[in-house]
Amino acid sequence: MAETQVELLPSVDQISRTLSRSEIELLLEQHHQDSFTWALACCRRNFDLAQDILQMSYVKILDGSAQFEARSSFRTWLFGVIRRTAVQTMRNLVVREKLLRTLFIRRNEPVIPEPPAYLEYSLNSEKLVRALLKLSNKQCAVLQLVFYHDMTIEEAALVMKISLGSARTHYARGKKNLAERLKDRNNE
């Protein structure tokens, strides 16, 4: 009697195949719009900074500094790269600002440019964006990932490099705070 072997499908962690540059470029192109809106969220809606963050993220990916190891979906990994790039860039900007103040070099406060006409929001969207920006950074980020980028809380936790419990807490508190802020705005 001949024994038959049963092939088991490899788990995501066991996949070690690297993507070719053309596959990466195609995936980046497919996720570009969502990536840009996520970069905007990471930069607190600073359009120019979001463009820079996205470009730096793409450079990291294409030059191999950030490598996809198939531990999660490509999109989740990409959002993580964008977030880490934004966090590092924001830290660098804060350090630079402190150094400039220490050296008594005066700088004008940065002016946040008006969004281009194609990014105009309706009145309700403006209220929502203002309310979102008043939340803590983590609450805002979790809500953005879940609502605007259709991620699960688990995927948002992976992107943000926080525990699932912490992500759930930020999600619940963020929804509650957002509802209160929107309710207060409607009473004004």
Phi, psi and chi 1 to 4 in degrees:
 res  aa     phi    psi   chi1   chi2   chi3   chi4
   1 MET       -  122.7 -165.0  173.7 -167.4      -
   2 ALA   -82.1  137.1      -      -      -      -
   3 GLU   -87.2  139.1  -69.3 -176.7   30.5      -
   4 THR  -103.1  140.9   58.1      -      -      -
   5 GLN   -95.5  137.0  -78.1 -173.6  -32.8      -
   6 VAL  -100.4  122.5  176.6      -      -      -
   7 GLU   -84.6  129.4  -87.0 -170.5   52.8      -
   8 LEU   -95.4  139.1  -62.8  175.6      -      -
   9 LEU   -72.5  138.1  -66.0  174.8      -      -
  10 PRO   -70.8  145.6   24.6  -31.3      -      -
  11 SER   -76.2  168.2   69.2      -      -      -
  12 VAL   -59.3  -36.5  172.1      -      -      -
  13 ASP   -67.6  -23.5  -68.6  -27.5      -      -
  14 GLN   -87.9   -9.2  -64.7  170.2  -29.4      -
  15 ILE   -78.3  120.8  -62.4  173.1      -      -
  16 SER  -117.1    2.0   60.7      -      -      -
  17 ARG   -65.2  132.2 -177.2  178.6   87.0   78.8
  18 THR   -92.4  151.4   56.8      -      -      -
  19 LEU   -81.9  146.0  -63.0  172.2      -      -
  20 SER   -76.3  163.7   69.3      -      -      -
  21 ARG   -59.8  -39.9 -177.3  177.5  175.8  101.7
  22 SER   -67.0  -36.2   60.7      -      -      -
  23 GLU   -66.3  -40.4  -70.2  172.4  -42.9      -
  24 ILE   -64.6  -45.2  -69.5  172.2      -      -
  25 GLU   -60.1  -40.9  -72.2  172.2   -4.1      -
  26 LEU   -63.9  -44.6  179.7   64.3      -      -
  27 LEU   -65.1  -39.1  -73.0  166.7      -      -
  28 LEU   -63.5  -40.6  -70.5  175.7      -      -
  29 GLU   -64.5  -41.5 -171.8  176.4  -37.3      -
  30 GLN   -64.9  -33.7  -71.0  172.0   -8.1      -
  31 HIS  -101.5   10.0  -64.4  -67.8      -      -
  32 HIS   -60.0  -48.4  179.2   71.6      -      -
  33 GLN   -60.5  -48.8 -174.2   63.1   40.5      -
  34 ASP   -63.5  -37.5  -75.7  -18.2      -      -
  35 SER   -63.4  -40.9  -62.7      -      -      -
  36 PHE   -67.1  -42.3 -178.2   70.5      -      -
  37 THR   -66.2  -33.1   55.8      -      -      -
  38 TRP   -69.3  -40.1  173.6 -122.9      -      -
  39 ALA   -62.1  -39.8      -      -      -      -
  40 LEU   -59.5  -43.2  -92.4  174.2      -      -
  41 ALA   -64.9  -40.0      -      -      -      -
  42 CYS   -67.6  -24.6  -68.9      -      -      -
  43 CYS  -103.5   15.8  -61.8      -      -      -
  44 ARG    55.0   42.2  -57.4  -62.4 -125.0  162.7
  45 ARG    70.2   20.6  -57.1  -48.9 -114.7 -166.4
  46 ASN   -83.8  104.2 -176.6  -35.2      -      -
  47 PHE   -58.0  -50.2 -174.0   82.4      -      -
  48 ASP   -64.4  -42.4  -67.9  -28.3      -      -
  49 LEU   -65.4  -38.1 -174.0   56.4      -      -
  50 ALA   -62.4  -40.7      -      -      -      -
  51 GLN   -62.1  -43.0  -73.5  179.7  -41.0      -
  52 ASP   -63.9  -44.0  -67.9  -16.6      -      -
  53 ILE   -60.8  -45.3  -64.5  -62.3      -      -
  54 LEU   -63.7  -42.6 -167.4   59.0      -      -
  55 GLN   -63.3  -44.5 -176.0  175.5    5.5      -
  56 MET   -61.9  -38.5  -73.6 -173.6  -82.8      -
  57 SER   -64.1  -44.6  -60.6      -      -      -
  58 TYR   -62.8  -39.4  -73.8  172.9      -      -
  59 VAL   -63.1  -44.3  167.2      -      -      -
  60 LYS   -57.3  -42.2  -76.7 -178.4 -176.5  179.9
  61 ILE   -69.7  -46.0  -67.7  166.7      -      -
  62 LEU   -74.8  -26.8  -66.9  172.8      -      -
  63 ASP   -90.8   -1.3   75.7    3.5      -      -
  64 GLY    91.0    1.5      -      -      -      -
  65 SER   -64.0  -34.3  -60.2      -      -      -
  66 ALA  -116.0  122.3      -      -      -      -
  67 GLN  -119.0  135.0  -66.1 -176.2  -14.3      -
  68 PHE   -79.0  121.3  177.5   62.0      -      -
  69 GLU  -110.8   11.9  -63.8  173.4   -8.1      -
  70 ALA    61.0   32.9      -      -      -      -
  71 ARG   -83.7  -16.2  -68.1 -174.4 -165.0  157.0
  72 SER  -147.9 -173.2   61.7      -      -      -
  73 SER   -70.7  158.4   70.9      -      -      -
  74 PHE   -59.7  -41.4 -178.3   83.3      -      -
  75 ARG   -62.6  -44.7 -177.0  172.0  176.9 -116.9
  76 THR   -61.6  -44.9  -59.2      -      -      -
  77 TRP   -62.2  -45.1  171.0   79.6      -      -
  78 LEU   -59.5  -44.8  172.8   61.5      -      -
  79 PHE   -63.0  -35.1  -81.8   30.6      -      -
  80 GLY   -64.5  -41.9      -      -      -      -
  81 VAL   -62.0  -44.2  171.6      -      -      -
  82 ILE   -62.4  -44.8  -66.7  167.2      -      -
  83 ARG   -63.5  -46.4 -178.7  178.2  175.9  -81.3
  84 ARG   -63.4  -38.1  -73.6 -173.2  -61.4  -80.2
  85 THR   -64.2  -42.6  -57.7      -      -      -
  86 ALA   -64.5  -44.6      -      -      -      -
  87 VAL   -61.4  -47.0  166.2      -      -      -
  88 GLN   -63.4  -41.9 -174.0   60.4   46.3      -
  89 THR   -64.8  -42.9  -58.7      -      -      -
  90 MET   -63.8  -40.5  -60.3  -61.9  -99.3      -
  91 ARG   -60.8  -44.4  -79.3 -175.2 -169.9  145.4
  92 ASN   -61.3  -39.6  -69.1  -14.5      -      -
  93 LEU   -65.0  -40.0  -70.3  172.8      -      -
  94 VAL   -65.9  -45.0  167.0      -      -      -
  95 VAL   -61.6  -43.9  168.2      -      -      -
  96 ARG   -61.5  -43.8 -177.7  172.8 -174.5 -100.9
  97 GLU   -61.9  -43.3 -172.8   68.5   32.2      -
  98 LYS   -64.1  -41.7  -75.3 -179.1 -178.9  178.6
  99 LEU   -62.7  -41.9  -76.1  173.0      -      -
 100 LEU   -63.6  -40.9  -71.7  172.0      -      -
 101 ARG   -64.8  -39.7  -85.9 -166.1 -137.3  130.0
 102 THR   -62.0  -36.3  -57.0      -      -      -
 103 LEU   -87.4    8.0  -62.3  172.2      -      -
 104 PHE    61.3   30.3  -60.4  106.9      -      -
 105 ILE   -93.7  121.0  -63.4  174.3      -      -
 106 ARG   -85.1  137.2  -67.1 -173.1 -180.0 -163.9
 107 ARG  -127.7  146.1  -68.7 -168.5   55.8 -162.1
 108 ASN   -73.2  147.4  -65.8  -27.6      -      -
 109 GLU   -62.2  139.2  -71.7  -62.3  -45.9      -
 110 PRO   -63.3  139.2   20.0  -27.3      -      -
 111 VAL   -95.9  124.5  176.6      -      -      -
 112 ILE   -80.9  119.2  -61.5  174.6      -      -
 113 PRO   -67.6  151.6   24.4  -30.5      -      -
 114 GLU   -66.7  138.9  -70.0  -65.3  -42.1      -
 115 PRO   -66.2  147.9   16.9  -23.0      -      -
 116 PRO   -59.9  162.1  -19.3   27.9      -      -
 117 ALA   -56.0  -34.7      -      -      -      -
 118 TYR   -73.6   -7.1   59.0   88.1      -      -
 119 LEU  -108.6   13.9  -73.6 -179.0      -      -
 120 GLU   -63.5  142.6  -74.5 -176.4   28.6      -
 121 TYR  -106.9  156.2  -64.7  103.4      -      -
 122 SER   -73.6  168.2   67.7      -      -      -
 123 LEU   -57.6  -42.7 -178.1   58.2      -      -
 124 ASN   -66.6  -37.9  -70.6  -26.1      -      -
 125 SER   -66.1  -38.3  -67.2      -      -      -
 126 GLU   -62.3  -42.8  -75.3 -176.0   34.0      -
 127 LYS   -61.6  -43.0  -72.9  179.4 -175.6  177.8
 128 LEU   -64.7  -44.7  179.4   61.0      -      -
 129 VAL   -63.0  -44.6  168.5      -      -      -
 130 ARG   -61.1  -42.6  -80.3 -168.0 -143.1  119.7
 131 ALA   -65.9  -41.1      -      -      -      -
 132 LEU   -60.9  -42.0  -89.2  171.5      -      -
 133 LEU   -68.9  -16.9  -68.3  176.8      -      -
 134 LYS   -87.1   -7.5  -68.5 -170.3 -178.8 -163.4
 135 LEU   -78.2  166.6  -61.5  176.1      -      -
 136 SER   -64.7  159.3   74.1      -      -      -
 137 ASN   -57.3  -43.2  -71.6  -22.2      -      -
 138 LYS   -70.8  -39.8  -72.2 -174.4  179.6  179.4
 139 GLN   -62.5  -45.4  -71.0  176.0    4.1      -
 140 CYS   -61.2  -45.3 -178.6      -      -      -
 141 ALA   -64.2  -45.1      -      -      -      -
 142 VAL   -62.0  -45.1  169.1      -      -      -
 143 LEU   -64.2  -40.4  -69.6  177.2      -      -
 144 GLN   -60.5  -47.4  -68.8  -97.5  -14.9      -
 145 LEU   -64.2  -42.8  -71.3  169.4      -      -
 146 VAL   -73.1  -47.9  171.3      -      -      -
 147 PHE   -83.2  -43.2  -69.0  125.2      -      -
 148 TYR   -90.0  -24.8  -71.3  115.0      -      -
 149 HIS  -116.2   12.1  -61.8  -71.6      -      -
 150 ASP    49.4   41.1  -64.4  -37.5      -      -
 151 MET   -96.6  157.0  -72.3 -169.9  174.0      -
 152 THR   -80.5  167.5   63.1      -      -      -
 153 ILE   -64.0  -34.0  -63.3  173.9      -      -
 154 GLU   -62.8  -43.9  -67.8   82.4    6.2      -
 155 GLU   -66.2  -38.9  -70.0  172.1  -37.0      -
 156 ALA   -62.3  -40.0      -      -      -      -
 157 ALA   -61.9  -40.7      -      -      -      -
 158 LEU   -63.9  -44.2  -76.4  171.6      -      -
 159 VAL   -61.3  -43.0  168.0      -      -      -
 160 MET   -85.7   -6.7  -63.6  176.9   62.6      -
 161 LYS    58.3   46.7  -62.4 -111.7 -173.1 -120.7
 162 ILE  -127.0  165.3   58.5  175.9      -      -
 163 SER   -70.0  158.9   70.5      -      -      -
 164 LEU   -61.6  -41.6  177.8   57.4      -      -
 165 GLY   -61.4  -42.1      -      -      -      -
 166 SER   -64.4  -41.8 -178.9      -      -      -
 167 ALA   -62.7  -41.9      -      -      -      -
 168 ARG   -63.8  -39.5  -74.6 -177.1  175.7  149.1
 169 THR   -64.3  -47.0  -59.4      -      -      -
 170 HIS   -63.1  -36.7  -70.2  -59.3      -      -
 171 TYR   -63.9  -49.9  176.3   75.6      -      -
 172 ALA   -64.9  -46.9      -      -      -      -
 173 ARG   -67.2  -37.0  -71.2  179.5 -177.4  166.0
 174 GLY   -63.4  -44.5      -      -      -      -
 175 LYS   -61.8  -43.4  -79.4 -169.5  -14.1 -176.6
 176 LYS   -63.7  -48.2  179.8 -177.4  174.0 -161.7
 177 ASN   -64.3  -39.0  -69.8  -21.7      -      -
 178 LEU   -64.1  -44.0 -175.9   61.7      -      -
 179 ALA   -61.7  -40.9      -      -      -      -
 180 GLU   -65.5  -42.7  -71.8  172.8    3.6      -
 181 ARG   -65.9  -39.6  -68.6 -176.4 -167.6  -74.6
 182 LEU   -69.3  -36.6  -69.3  173.1      -      -
 183 LYS   -65.6  -42.1 -172.7  172.1  107.2  177.2
 184 ASP   -62.1  -39.6  -69.2  -17.1      -      -
 185 ARG   -66.8  -34.9  -72.2 -142.7  175.9 -105.1
 186 ASN   -70.8  -25.2  -72.6  -24.2      -      -
 187 ASN   -82.5  -13.2  -67.2  -25.0      -      -
 188 GLU   -72.7      -  -69.0  178.2   -0.5      -
